[in-house]
């Protein structure tokens, strides 16, 4: 199974995906590239930037990708 298909299956099963989930669960290191591939296929993907803090208190920002309910 191609990485892009694994990413789509993960989102469908779990509702969303982050780069850390992609790496640990799927071995995908370039999630943004796979999301771009899905968008080129016509899959509606939305991204949301989330802010938080790392374990050491450093501010962090990351994207959460999920399926859109509208066609692109």
VOMIKOL-265142 format. One record per residue: residue number from 1; x, y, z of N, C-alpha, C in turn. Coordinates in Angstrom, 2 decimals, always signed. Each point is the difference from the previous one (the first is absolute). Example, Ala and Ser with C-alpha at 12.3 -4.5 7.8 and 13.67 -1.06 7.14 Angstrom:
# residues 2
{resi=1; npx=+13.19; npy=-5.69; npz=+7.80; capx=-0.89; capy=+1.19; capz=+0.00; cpx=+0.90; cpy=+1.20; cpz=+0.00}
{resi=2; npx=-0.35; npy=+1.05; npz=-0.72; capx=+0.82; capy=+1.19; capz=+0.06; cpx=-0.77; cpy=+1.09; cpz=+0.73}
END
This chain:
# residues 72
{resi=1; npx=+0.85; npy=-1.18; npz=+0.00; capx=-0.85; capy=+1.18; capz=+0.00; cpx=+0.90; cpy=+1.24; cpz=+0.00}
{resi=2; npx=-0.33; npy=+0.97; npz=-0.84; capx=+0.77; capy=+1.23; capz=-0.08; cpx=-0.24; cpy=+0.86; cpz=+1.24}
{resi=3; npx=+0.97; npy=+0.86; npz=+0.31; capx=-0.12; capy=+0.87; capz=+1.16; cpx=-1.25; cpy=+0.86; cpz=-0.06}
{resi=4; npx=-0.29; npy=+0.53; npz=-1.18; capx=-1.17; capy=+0.87; capz=-0.13; cpx=-1.29; cpy=-0.76; cpz=+0.33}
{resi=5; npx=-0.06; npy=-1.26; npz=-0.36; capx=-1.17; capy=-0.82; capz=+0.31; cpx=-0.07; cpy=-0.31; cpz=+1.50}
{resi=6; npx=+1.16; npy=-0.21; npz=+0.62; capx=+0.04; capy=-0.22; capz=+1.44; cpx=-0.50; cpy=+1.23; cpz=+0.76}
{resi=7; npx=+0.42; npy=+1.17; npz=-0.46; capx=-0.42; capy=+1.25; capz=+0.64; cpx=-1.51; cpy=+0.16; cpz=-0.11}
{resi=8; npx=-0.54; npy=-0.21; npz=-1.19; capx=-1.44; capy=+0.13; capz=-0.20; cpx=-0.77; cpy=-1.00; cpz=+0.87}
{resi=9; npx=+0.45; npy=-1.23; npz=+0.06; capx=-0.65; capy=-1.01; capz=+0.84; cpx=+0.04; cpy=+0.39; cpz=+1.47}
{resi=10; npx=+1.13; npy=+0.53; npz=+0.45; capx=+0.14; capy=+0.42; capz=+1.40; cpx=-1.00; cpy=+1.12; cpz=+0.31}
{resi=11; npx=-0.08; npy=+0.99; npz=-0.89; capx=-0.94; capy=+1.11; capz=+0.23; cpx=-1.43; cpy=-0.53; cpz=+0.03}
{resi=12; npx=-0.35; npy=-0.88; npz=-0.92; capx=-1.35; capy=-0.55; capz=-0.05; cpx=-0.32; cpy=-0.78; cpz=+1.28}
{resi=13; npx=+0.97; npy=-0.72; npz=+0.53; capx=-0.23; capy=-0.81; capz=+1.19; cpx=+0.01; cpy=+0.81; cpz=+1.29}
{resi=14; npx=+0.81; npy=+1.08; npz=+0.02; capx=+0.22; capy=+0.73; capz=+1.25; cpx=-0.53; cpy=+1.43; cpz=+0.00}
{resi=15; npx=-0.43; npy=+0.49; npz=-1.15; capx=-0.56; capy=+1.34; capz=-0.08; cpx=+1.00; cpy=+1.09; cpz=-0.33}
{resi=16; npx=+1.27; npy=-0.20; npz=+0.33; capx=+1.03; capy=+1.00; capz=-0.28; cpx=+1.37; cpy=-0.64; cpz=+0.14}
{resi=17; npx=+1.03; npy=+0.79; npz=-0.37; capx=+1.38; capy=-0.47; capz=+0.13; cpx=+0.92; cpy=+1.19; cpz=+0.22}
{resi=18; npx=+1.05; npy=-0.22; npz=+0.78; capx=+1.07; capy=+0.99; capz=+0.19; cpx=+1.29; cpy=-0.61; cpz=-0.51}
{resi=19; npx=+1.02; npy=+0.82; npz=-0.12; capx=+1.28; capy=-0.53; capz=-0.49; cpx=+0.58; cpy=-1.03; cpz=+0.96}
{resi=20; npx=-0.18; npy=+0.17; npz=+1.29; capx=+0.51; capy=-0.98; capz=+0.97; cpx=-0.74; cpy=-1.33; cpz=-0.15}
{resi=21; npx=-1.31; npy=+0.05; npz=-0.17; capx=-0.76; capy=-1.23; capz=-0.21; cpx=+0.43; cpy=-0.69; cpz=-1.28}
{resi=22; npx=+0.21; npy=+0.79; npz=-1.06; capx=+0.43; capy=-0.56; capz=-1.27; cpx=+1.34; cpy=-0.71; cpz=+0.14}
{resi=23; npx=+0.92; npy=+0.61; npz=+0.74; capx=+1.32; capy=-0.59; capz=+0.18; cpx=-0.07; cpy=-1.27; cpz=+0.85}
{resi=24; npx=-0.62; npy=+0.09; npz=+1.18; capx=-0.02; capy=-1.14; capz=+0.91; cpx=-0.87; cpy=-1.16; cpz=-0.46}
{resi=25; npx=-1.14; npy=+0.31; npz=-0.62; capx=-0.93; capy=-1.06; capz=-0.39; cpx=+0.21; cpy=-0.52; cpz=-1.42}
{resi=26; npx=+0.49; npy=+0.86; npz=-0.88; capx=+0.09; capy=-0.38; capz=-1.40; cpx=+1.40; cpy=+0.04; cpz=-0.58}
{resi=27; npx=+0.94; npy=+0.60; npz=+0.72; capx=+1.36; capy=+0.14; capz=-0.51; cpx=+0.12; cpy=+1.08; cpz=-1.07}
{resi=28; npx=-0.97; npy=+0.89; npz=-0.07; capx=-0.01; capy=+1.08; capz=-0.98; cpx=+0.70; cpy=+1.22; cpz=+0.61}
{resi=29; npx=+1.07; npy=+0.46; npz=-0.65; capx=+0.76; capy=+1.13; capz=+0.54; cpx=-0.35; cpy=+1.32; cpz=-0.67}
{resi=30; npx=-0.65; npy=-0.03; npz=-1.14; capx=-0.37; capy=+1.22; capz=-0.73; cpx=-1.51; cpy=+0.06; cpz=-0.18}
{resi=31; npx=-0.71; npy=+0.18; npz=+1.09; capx=-1.46; capy=-0.01; capz=-0.04; cpx=-0.54; cpy=+1.10; cpz=-0.91}
{resi=32; npx=+0.55; npy=+1.19; npz=+0.06; capx=-0.52; capy=+1.11; capz=-0.83; cpx=+0.06; cpy=-0.36; cpz=-1.49}
{resi=33; npx=+1.04; npy=-0.70; npz=-0.41; capx=+0.11; capy=-0.43; capz=-1.40; cpx=-1.07; cpy=-1.02; cpz=-0.35}
{resi=34; npx=-0.29; npy=-0.92; npz=+0.91; capx=-1.04; capy=-0.99; capz=-0.25; cpx=-1.38; cpy=+0.67; cpz=-0.03}
{resi=35; npx=-0.21; npy=+1.02; npz=+0.84; capx=-1.26; capy=+0.75; capz=-0.01; cpx=-0.15; cpy=+0.71; cpz=-1.34}
{resi=36; npx=+1.09; npy=+0.58; npz=-0.50; capx=-0.03; capy=+0.65; capz=-1.32; cpx=-0.36; cpy=-1.01; cpz=-1.09}
{resi=37; npx=+0.54; npy=-1.21; npz=+0.10; capx=-0.34; capy=-1.06; capz=-0.96; cpx=-1.49; cpy=-0.33; cpz=+0.04}
{resi=38; npx=-0.55; npy=-0.08; npz=+1.21; capx=-1.43; capy=-0.29; capz=+0.14; cpx=-0.84; cpy=+1.12; cpz=-0.61}
{resi=39; npx=+0.41; npy=+1.24; npz=+0.24; capx=-0.73; capy=+1.14; capz=-0.56; cpx=+0.06; cpy=-0.03; cpz=-1.53}
{resi=40; npx=+1.13; npy=-0.39; npz=-0.57; capx=+0.11; capy=-0.12; capz=-1.46; cpx=-0.95; cpy=-1.05; cpz=-0.54}
{resi=41; npx=-0.29; npy=-1.02; npz=+0.80; capx=-0.95; capy=-1.05; capz=-0.38; cpx=-1.45; cpy=+0.48; cpz=+0.10}
{resi=42; npx=-0.19; npy=+1.17; npz=+0.60; capx=-1.34; capy=+0.52; capz=+0.18; cpx=-0.62; cpy=-0.29; cpz=+1.34}
{resi=43; npx=+0.79; npy=-0.56; npz=+0.93; capx=-0.51; capy=-0.28; capz=+1.34; cpx=-0.05; cpy=+1.31; cpz=+0.78}
{resi=44; npx=-1.14; npy=+0.30; npz=+0.58; capx=-0.16; capy=+1.22; capz=+0.79; cpx=+0.65; cpy=-0.17; cpz=+1.37}
{resi=45; npx=+1.08; npy=+0.74; npz=+0.21; capx=+0.72; capy=-0.04; capz=+1.27; cpx=+0.04; cpy=+1.41; cpz=+0.57}
{resi=46; npx=-0.34; npy=+0.14; npz=+1.27; capx=+0.13; capy=+1.29; capz=+0.67; cpx=+1.10; cpy=-0.12; cpz=+1.05}
{resi=47; npx=+0.66; npy=+1.11; npz=+0.25; capx=+1.04; capy=+0.01; capz=+1.03; cpx=-0.33; cpy=+1.06; cpz=+1.03}
{resi=48; npx=+0.35; npy=-0.30; npz=+1.22; capx=-0.20; capy=+0.92; capz=+1.12; cpx=+1.32; cpy=+0.09; cpz=+0.75}
{resi=49; npx=+0.45; npy=+1.22; npz=+0.25; capx=+1.23; capy=+0.18; capz=+0.77; cpx=-0.35; cpy=+0.05; cpz=+1.48}
{resi=50; npx=+0.70; npy=-0.83; npz=+0.76; capx=-0.23; capy=-0.10; capz=+1.44; cpx=+1.23; cpy=+0.52; cpz=+0.72}
{resi=51; npx=-0.21; npy=+0.77; npz=+1.05; capx=+1.09; capy=+0.51; capz=+0.81; cpx=-0.01; cpy=-0.70; cpz=+1.35}
{resi=52; npx=+1.17; npy=-0.22; npz=+0.52; capx=+0.12; capy=-0.66; capz=+1.30; cpx=+1.37; cpy=+0.23; cpz=+0.57}
{resi=53; npx=+0.36; npy=-0.83; npz=+0.94; capx=+1.32; capy=+0.09; capz=+0.62; cpx=+0.65; cpy=-1.37; cpz=+0.01}
{resi=54; npx=+1.29; npy=-0.01; npz=-0.26; capx=+0.78; capy=-1.24; capz=+0.08; cpx=+0.18; cpy=-0.36; cpz=+1.47}
{resi=55; npx=+0.56; npy=-1.17; npz=+0.24; capx=+0.22; capy=-0.45; capz=+1.38; cpx=+0.84; cpy=+0.98; cpz=+0.81}
{resi=56; npx=+0.91; npy=+0.69; npz=-0.69; capx=+0.86; capy=+0.95; capz=+0.71; cpx=-0.60; cpy=+1.40; cpz=+0.08}
{resi=57; npx=-1.24; npy=+0.15; npz=-0.47; capx=-0.69; capy=+1.28; capz=+0.08; cpx=+0.17; cpy=+0.89; cpz=-1.23}
{resi=58; npx=+0.80; npy=-0.43; npz=-0.95; capx=+0.20; capy=+0.76; capz=-1.22; cpx=-1.28; cpy=+0.01; cpz=-0.83}
{resi=59; npx=-0.40; npy=+1.16; npz=-0.51; capx=-1.18; capy=+0.05; capz=-0.85; cpx=+0.21; cpy=-0.80; cpz=-1.29}
{resi=60; npx=-1.02; npy=-0.74; npz=-0.40; capx=+0.07; capy=-0.76; capz=-1.25; cpx=-1.28; cpy=+0.23; cpz=-0.81}
{resi=61; npx=+0.10; npy=-0.20; npz=-1.30; capx=-1.14; capy=+0.11; capz=-0.91; cpx=+0.08; cpy=-1.17; cpz=-0.96}
{resi=62; npx=-1.12; npy=-0.63; npz=-0.27; capx=-0.02; capy=-1.11; capz=-0.94; cpx=-1.36; cpy=-0.06; cpz=-0.69}
{resi=63; npx=-0.03; npy=-0.69; npz=-1.12; capx=-1.23; capy=-0.11; capz=-0.78; cpx=-0.70; cpy=-1.32; cpz=+0.27}
{resi=64; npx=-1.31; npy=+0.07; npz=+0.01; capx=-0.85; capy=-1.18; capz=+0.10; cpx=-0.81; cpy=-0.05; cpz=-1.29}
{resi=65; npx=+0.12; npy=-1.10; npz=-0.72; capx=-0.68; capy=-0.15; capz=-1.29; cpx=-1.20; cpy=-0.93; cpz=+0.15}
{resi=66; npx=-1.11; npy=+0.39; npz=-0.63; capx=-1.19; capy=-0.83; capz=+0.01; cpx=-0.72; cpy=+0.13; cpz=-1.35}
{resi=67; npx=-0.96; npy=-0.88; npz=-0.22; capx=-0.76; capy=+0.05; capz=-1.24; cpx=-1.01; cpy=+1.13; cpz=+0.04}
{resi=68; npx=-0.14; npy=+0.65; npz=-1.13; capx=-1.01; capy=+1.06; capz=-0.15; cpx=-1.31; cpy=-0.67; cpz=-0.37}
{resi=69; npx=-1.07; npy=+0.63; npz=+0.38; capx=-1.30; capy=-0.54; capz=-0.38; cpx=-0.47; cpy=+0.59; cpz=-1.32}
{resi=70; npx=+0.83; npy=+0.90; npz=-0.56; capx=-0.31; capy=+0.60; capz=-1.28; cpx=+1.03; cpy=-0.45; cpz=-1.02}
{resi=71; npx=-0.39; npy=-0.11; npz=-1.26; capx=+0.94; capy=-0.35; capz=-1.06; cpx=+0.81; cpy=+1.24; cpz=-0.35}
{resi=72; npx=+1.29; npy=-0.22; npz=-0.29; capx=+0.86; capy=+1.12; capz=-0.40; cpx=-0.13; cpy=+0.25; cpz=-1.47}
END
